[in-house]
Amino acid sequence: MALVVSITGYVPPANVPLTMAALRKLASGFTVQISGTVSGGEVVDGSITPAKVAPGAYFYGAATYNAGTNTYSVTLTPPLAGLADGVRLYFKAPTANSGASETNLIVNGLPSARIRKRLTETLYAGEVPANGIVEVVYNSTATAHWQLQSQTLHARRDYSLTSGTVSSNRCTAFTVDPGSSFTDITQVTARLFVCRMHADCNANPTMTVGSVTKTLKWLEGRSIVQNQLRRGQSLGFVYDSALDAFVIIGEQPNGTWGAVASGSATSIVVTIPGYPSDPVIGAKLVVKVPDANTGAVTLSLDNPVTGLTIHSGTPVKKFGGAALVANDYKAGSVVMLVFDGTNWQLVTPTCQPVVLAMANFDGSLTSPITPRMAYNIDAVNKVVKNGTGDYTVNFASNVAAAYQVHVTCGAGSGNPSSQGFVWDPATNQNVGSVRIRTGSASTGTLADFPYVYVTVIGYP
């Protein structure tokens, strides 16, 4: 069947192709009716073009941009007669929006309407990219606007530097600016926010997003303690409706807490604001202890926020579950403890006896004697010879008051009857020196030997 074109009040010239442009022009002054179908051979060249049949041909246009008002203007052909819910169009933006004010769109001179995302959120700079083709749908709800459909270069602004009052380098109430005015918890649900901390945290910090303020917690609901979040740290968080809190994503469940302990030589007491009521296996404590231990030790945790004492009197054990012995740690030392579900395990190497001073010298020389080899021996006083087989070994730095001295001596070719010893330890074993004697093991007669070895051993 041929295509029948009926034009009331007008007769087209014979043998003149009737293009779509001509029909549109005629339709403005005459009544035009078209019926029937045409085959490919009956279509006159030029009557249909790719531009006329391309998707969006009559709801797409290149926009102009007014930077002063942050407004795009689009002219559609044929023109859009009015605005109604569901009207969809595309435009090509010549310039990115500034974000200095609301981004607006005017179509065919109709009333200007704002461009929004996610119903109520305003656009910020760059959300409409330069030379990007943008899709919008008209929505008369929540202040009439064009609702942004297309993905932009910055579809979400969920990253920002935190802000908030800082005291002693720490902050309790943090705020992030995601570029949108969140007023209801439903607007932040299921959204991932990423921020960089501008300060360390106090215990149990809060996070405010728009007008929504919630406590910030670890992923499994544990409270955050002082200084667990540090200045410059980047973190992601989401709203958890079960906890009614913002929870941090990706944090390892076993955190490390640090504190200066109190207590005694047998009992460590650690006070940490906000410490969780039930430490999990693998939880770590880094503690500065007040005293050297005198034997087995227990540990108690105090949380002044809740007033709870957690795991009161929990044993501190060494590797393998062995109890501590005296001087496993020294006063003022920093130790690391890991909770194994029952005990706190001391993972810091225990304090072991070490060589505090050492000398190898020729006892037959005159005073002061310079040792062949020495460690922590005074460079001036060295080894003073008090008489035959009688020497004072002077230390470069004082050693602990309690130590042991091992003395051996010989002639070099073997002298099994020789002996060395500390003369009157109560008087001559001092923190700055030790007086020793060498002689015959059988007769007790003092004698000089060319090889005298002195080793001082104790706890550092």
Summary of the structure (lengths in Angstrom):
residues: 460
radius of gyration: 43.8
end to end distance: 109.0
largest distance: 150.7
contacts: 1325
relative contact order: 0.06
helix: 5%
strand: 42%
